[in-house]
């Protein structure tokens, strides 16, 4: 089984791209699990702030950061 996976990773470009994409999706999902604030908490940051160094993607009207946290 490990030999097959090793060969797929070594010789199949589409498989490597797929592994990278699946890894990216899993990483995004895990980062949503480890949020800085619980989802029920609102107004933990200033509302409606445009993108800046402090909030790279700005904040929403419910004072949540737009980066998935």
N, CA, C and O atoms as a GROMACS GRO file, in nm:
protein
  276
    1UNK      N    1   0.083  -0.120   0.000
    1UNK     CA    2   0.000   0.000   0.000
    1UNK      C    3   0.087   0.126   0.000
    1UNK      O    4   0.064   0.217  -0.079
    2UNK      N    5   0.186   0.130   0.089
    2UNK     CA    6   0.275   0.247   0.093
    2UNK      C    7   0.357   0.259  -0.035
    2UNK      O    8   0.389   0.370  -0.079
    3UNK      N    9   0.390   0.145  -0.095
    3UNK     CA   10   0.463   0.148  -0.222
    3UNK      C   11   0.380   0.210  -0.333
    3UNK      O   12   0.432   0.284  -0.416
    4UNK      N   13   0.251   0.179  -0.334
    4UNK     CA   14   0.162   0.236  -0.435
    4UNK      C   15   0.152   0.388  -0.416
    4UNK      O   16   0.160   0.463  -0.513
    5UNK      N   17   0.133   0.431  -0.293
    5UNK     CA   18   0.126   0.575  -0.265
    5UNK      C   19   0.256   0.646  -0.302
    5UNK      O   20   0.255   0.756  -0.357
    6UNK      N   21   0.368   0.581  -0.270
    6UNK     CA   22   0.497   0.641  -0.304
    6UNK      C   23   0.512   0.655  -0.456
    6UNK      O   24   0.559   0.758  -0.504
    7UNK      N   25   0.472   0.552  -0.531
    7UNK     CA   26   0.480   0.560  -0.677
    7UNK      C   27   0.386   0.666  -0.734
    7UNK      O   28   0.422   0.738  -0.827
    8UNK      N   29   0.266   0.674  -0.677
    8UNK     CA   30   0.172   0.777  -0.723
    8UNK      C   31   0.229   0.916  -0.699
    8UNK      O   32   0.221   1.003  -0.786
    9UNK      N   33   0.287   0.938  -0.582
    9UNK     CA   34   0.346   1.069  -0.552
    9UNK      C   35   0.465   1.098  -0.642
    9UNK      O   36   0.487   1.213  -0.681
   10UNK      N   37   0.540   0.996  -0.675
   10UNK     CA   38   0.660   1.015  -0.754
   10UNK      C   39   0.630   1.039  -0.902
   10UNK      O   40   0.695   1.122  -0.965
   11UNK      N   41   0.533   0.965  -0.959
   11UNK     CA   42   0.516   0.966  -1.104
   11UNK      C   43   0.387   1.031  -1.153
   11UNK      O   44   0.374   1.057  -1.272
   12UNK      N   45   0.292   1.060  -1.066
   12UNK     CA   46   0.163   1.110  -1.110
   12UNK      C   47   0.145   1.255  -1.063
   12UNK      O   48   0.121   1.281  -0.945
   13UNK      N   49   0.156   1.348  -1.156
   13UNK     CA   50   0.147   1.490  -1.124
   13UNK      C   51   0.008   1.526  -1.074
   13UNK      O   52  -0.005   1.603  -0.979
   14UNK      N   53  -0.096   1.471  -1.135
   14UNK     CA   54  -0.232   1.501  -1.092
   14UNK      C   55  -0.256   1.456  -0.948
   14UNK      O   56  -0.324   1.523  -0.872
   15UNK      N   57  -0.199   1.342  -0.911
   15UNK     CA   58  -0.214   1.293  -0.775
   15UNK      C   59  -0.146   1.387  -0.676
   15UNK      O   60  -0.200   1.414  -0.569
   16UNK      N   61  -0.028   1.437  -0.710
   16UNK     CA   62   0.042   1.533  -0.623
   16UNK      C   63  -0.038   1.661  -0.607
   16UNK      O   64  -0.050   1.713  -0.496
   17UNK      N   65  -0.094   1.711  -0.717
   17UNK     CA   66  -0.177   1.832  -0.709
   17UNK      C   67  -0.299   1.806  -0.622
   17UNK      O   68  -0.336   1.891  -0.541
   18UNK      N   69  -0.360   1.690  -0.638
   18UNK     CA   70  -0.476   1.654  -0.557
   18UNK      C   71  -0.442   1.645  -0.409
   18UNK      O   72  -0.520   1.690  -0.325
   19UNK      N   73  -0.327   1.588  -0.376
   19UNK     CA   74  -0.284   1.580  -0.237
   19UNK      C   75  -0.263   1.719  -0.178
   19UNK      O   76  -0.301   1.745  -0.064
   20UNK      N   77  -0.203   1.808  -0.256
   20UNK     CA   78  -0.182   1.946  -0.209
   20UNK      C   79  -0.315   2.014  -0.185
   20UNK      O   80  -0.332   2.081  -0.083
   21UNK      N   81  -0.411   1.998  -0.277
   21UNK     CA   82  -0.542   2.062  -0.261
   21UNK      C   83  -0.617   2.005  -0.140
   21UNK      O   84  -0.678   2.081  -0.064
   22UNK      N   85  -0.613   1.874  -0.123
   22UNK     CA   86  -0.679   1.813  -0.007
   22UNK      C   87  -0.613   1.861   0.122
   22UNK      O   88  -0.681   1.890   0.220
   23UNK      N   89  -0.481   1.871   0.122
   23UNK     CA   90  -0.410   1.922   0.239
   23UNK      C   91  -0.449   2.065   0.269
   23UNK      O   92  -0.464   2.102   0.386
   24UNK      N   93  -0.466   2.147   0.165
   24UNK     CA   94  -0.507   2.286   0.184
   24UNK      C   95  -0.647   2.293   0.245
   24UNK      O   96  -0.671   2.372   0.337
   25UNK      N   97  -0.738   2.213   0.194
   25UNK     CA   98  -0.876   2.212   0.246
   25UNK      C   99  -0.876   2.166   0.392
   25UNK      O  100  -0.944   2.226   0.475
   26UNK      N  101  -0.801   2.062   0.423
   26UNK     CA  102  -0.794   2.015   0.562
   26UNK      C  103  -0.732   2.119   0.653
   26UNK      O  104  -0.777   2.137   0.767
   27UNK      N  105  -0.630   2.189   0.605
   27UNK     CA  106  -0.569   2.293   0.686
   27UNK      C  107  -0.668   2.406   0.714
   27UNK      O  108  -0.675   2.457   0.826
   28UNK      N  109  -0.744   2.445   0.611
   28UNK     CA  110  -0.844   2.550   0.629
   28UNK      C  111  -0.951   2.504   0.728
   28UNK      O  112  -0.995   2.583   0.812
   29UNK      N  113  -0.992   2.380   0.718
   29UNK     CA  114  -1.094   2.330   0.809
   29UNK      C  115  -1.042   2.326   0.952
   29UNK      O  116  -1.115   2.361   1.045
   30UNK      N  117  -0.920   2.284   0.970
   30UNK     CA  118  -0.863   2.278   1.106
   30UNK      C  119  -0.843   2.418   1.163
   30UNK      O  120  -0.856   2.437   1.284
   31UNK      N  121  -0.812   2.515   1.079
   31UNK     CA  122  -0.795   2.650   1.132
   31UNK      C  123  -0.928   2.709   1.174
   31UNK      O  124  -0.932   2.793   1.264
   32UNK      N  125  -1.038   2.666   1.112
   32UNK     CA  126  -1.170   2.713   1.154
   32UNK      C  127  -1.206   2.652   1.290
   32UNK      O  128  -1.279   2.714   1.367
   33UNK      N  129  -1.155   2.534   1.318
   33UNK     CA  130  -1.183   2.469   1.446
   33UNK      C  131  -1.110   2.540   1.559
   33UNK      O  132  -1.163   2.550   1.669
   34UNK      N  133  -0.991   2.588   1.532
   34UNK     CA  134  -0.911   2.653   1.636
   34UNK      C  135  -0.924   2.805   1.629
   34UNK      O  136  -0.824   2.875   1.620
   35UNK      N  137  -1.044   2.854   1.633
   35UNK     CA  138  -1.068   2.998   1.628
   35UNK      C  139  -1.018   3.066   1.754
   35UNK      O  140  -1.005   3.004   1.859
   36UNK      N  141  -0.991   3.194   1.740
   36UNK     CA  142  -0.947   3.271   1.857
   36UNK      C  143  -1.062   3.296   1.953
   36UNK      O  144  -1.042   3.299   2.075
   37UNK      N  145  -1.182   3.315   1.898
   37UNK     CA  146  -1.298   3.347   1.980
   37UNK      C  147  -1.410   3.246   1.950
   37UNK      O  148  -1.420   3.198   1.837
   38UNK      N  149  -1.492   3.214   2.048
   38UNK     CA  150  -1.607   3.127   2.020
   38UNK      C  151  -1.703   3.194   1.922
   38UNK      O  152  -1.713   3.317   1.921
   39UNK      N  153  -1.774   3.117   1.838
   39UNK     CA  154  -1.860   3.176   1.736
   39UNK      C  155  -1.973   3.261   1.793
   39UNK      O  156  -2.022   3.351   1.725
   40UNK      N  157  -2.016   3.236   1.915
   40UNK     CA  158  -2.126   3.314   1.972
   40UNK      C  159  -2.079   3.451   2.022
   40UNK      O  160  -2.161   3.539   2.047
   41UNK      N  161  -1.948   3.468   2.039
   41UNK     CA  162  -1.896   3.598   2.082
   41UNK      C  163  -1.899   3.697   1.966
   41UNK      O  164  -1.847   3.669   1.858
   42UNK      N  165  -1.960   3.811   1.990
   42UNK     CA  166  -1.961   3.918   1.890
   42UNK      C  167  -1.904   4.044   1.954
   42UNK      O  168  -1.896   4.054   2.077
   43UNK      N  169  -1.865   4.136   1.872
   43UNK     CA  170  -1.807   4.263   1.916
   43UNK      C  171  -1.680   4.243   1.999
   43UNK      O  172  -1.661   4.310   2.101
   44UNK      N  173  -1.596   4.152   1.954
   44UNK     CA  174  -1.467   4.131   2.020
   44UNK      C  175  -1.358   4.217   1.956
   44UNK      O  176  -1.250   4.233   2.011
   45UNK      N  177  -1.388   4.271   1.839
   45UNK     CA  178  -1.299   4.366   1.770
   45UNK      C  179  -1.386   4.481   1.722
   45UNK      O  180  -1.508   4.467   1.720
   46UNK      N  181  -1.330   4.595   1.682
   46UNK     CA  182  -1.411   4.707   1.635
   46UNK      C  183  -1.490   4.669   1.509
   46UNK      O  184  -1.434   4.605   1.420
   47UNK      N  185  -1.618   4.706   1.498
   47UNK     CA  186  -1.697   4.670   1.380
   47UNK      C  187  -1.663   4.755   1.258
   47UNK      O  188  -1.623   4.871   1.270
   48UNK      N  189  -1.680   4.695   1.141
   48UNK     CA  190  -1.667   4.760   1.010
   48UNK      C  191  -1.535   4.834   0.992
   48UNK      O  192  -1.534   4.949   0.948
   49UNK      N  193  -1.426   4.770   1.026
   49UNK     CA  194  -1.294   4.828   1.007
   49UNK      C  195  -1.242   4.783   0.870
   49UNK      O  196  -1.246   4.664   0.840
   50UNK      N  197  -1.195   4.875   0.787
   50UNK     CA  198  -1.139   4.835   0.657
   50UNK      C  199  -1.007   4.760   0.678
   50UNK      O  200  -0.950   4.764   0.787
   51UNK      N  201  -0.960   4.692   0.576
   51UNK     CA  202  -0.833   4.620   0.588
   51UNK      C  203  -0.720   4.711   0.634
   51UNK      O  204  -0.707   4.825   0.588
   52UNK      N  205  -0.639   4.659   0.726
   52UNK     CA  206  -0.525   4.734   0.779
   52UNK      C  207  -0.421   4.633   0.825
   52UNK      O  208  -0.438   4.513   0.806
   53UNK      N  209  -0.314   4.682   0.884
   53UNK     CA  210  -0.212   4.590   0.935
   53UNK      C  211  -0.265   4.507   1.051
   53UNK      O  212  -0.225   4.392   1.067
   54UNK      N  213  -0.353   4.563   1.132
   54UNK     CA  214  -0.408   4.490   1.246
   54UNK      C  215  -0.509   4.385   1.201
   54UNK      O  216  -0.511   4.274   1.254
   55UNK      N  217  -0.594   4.420   1.102
   55UNK     CA  218  -0.697   4.329   1.050
   55UNK      C  219  -0.679   4.322   0.900
   55UNK      O  220  -0.732   4.407   0.827
   56UNK      N  221  -0.605   4.223   0.852
   56UNK     CA  222  -0.566   4.217   0.712
   56UNK      C  223  -0.683   4.219   0.617
   56UNK      O  224  -0.674   4.278   0.510
   57UNK      N  225  -0.795   4.155   0.654
   57UNK     CA  226  -0.912   4.150   0.567
   57UNK      C  227  -1.027   4.234   0.620
   57UNK      O  228  -1.139   4.223   0.571
   58UNK      N  229  -1.001   4.318   0.719
   58UNK     CA  230  -1.104   4.402   0.777
   58UNK      C  231  -1.189   4.324   0.876
   58UNK      O  232  -1.158   4.210   0.910
   59UNK      N  233  -1.298   4.388   0.922
   59UNK     CA  234  -1.391   4.321   1.013
   59UNK      C  235  -1.532   4.338   0.959
   59UNK      O  236  -1.557   4.423   0.874
   60UNK      N  237  -1.623   4.256   1.008
   60UNK     CA  238  -1.762   4.260   0.962
   60UNK      C  239  -1.843   4.353   1.052
   60UNK      O  240  -1.793   4.407   1.150
   61UNK      N  241  -1.970   4.369   1.015
   61UNK     CA  242  -2.058   4.455   1.096
   61UNK      C  243  -2.087   4.392   1.233
   61UNK      O  244  -2.129   4.462   1.325
   62UNK      N  245  -2.065   4.262   1.246
   62UNK     CA  246  -2.082   4.197   1.376
   62UNK      C  247  -1.949   4.189   1.451
   62UNK      O  248  -1.936   4.116   1.549
   63UNK      N  249  -1.852   4.264   1.404
   63UNK     CA  250  -1.721   4.276   1.467
   63UNK      C  251  -1.648   4.144   1.475
   63UNK      O  252  -1.591   4.108   1.578
   64UNK      N  253  -1.651   4.072   1.366
   64UNK     CA  254  -1.570   3.950   1.353
   64UNK      C  255  -1.469   3.974   1.245
   64UNK      O  256  -1.495   4.048   1.150
   65UNK      N  257  -1.353   3.914   1.258
   65UNK     CA  258  -1.252   3.932   1.155
   65UNK      C  259  -1.294   3.853   1.032
   65UNK      O  260  -1.359   3.749   1.045
   66UNK      N  261  -1.259   3.902   0.915
   66UNK     CA  262  -1.299   3.839   0.790
   66UNK      C  263  -1.203   3.731   0.746
   66UNK      O  264  -1.218   3.678   0.636
   67UNK      N  265  -1.106   3.696   0.826
   67UNK     CA  266  -1.009   3.594   0.787
   67UNK      C  267  -1.052   3.455   0.829
   67UNK      O  268  -0.970   3.364   0.828
   68UNK      N  269  -1.178   3.435   0.865
   68UNK     CA  270  -1.227   3.304   0.903
   68UNK      C  271  -1.231   3.282   1.052
   68UNK      O  272  -1.275   3.176   1.096
   69UNK      N  273  -1.188   3.377   1.130
   69UNK     CA  274  -1.191   3.362   1.275
   69UNK      C  275  -1.321   3.414   1.329
   69UNK      O  276  -1.344   3.410   1.450
   0.00000   0.00000   0.00000
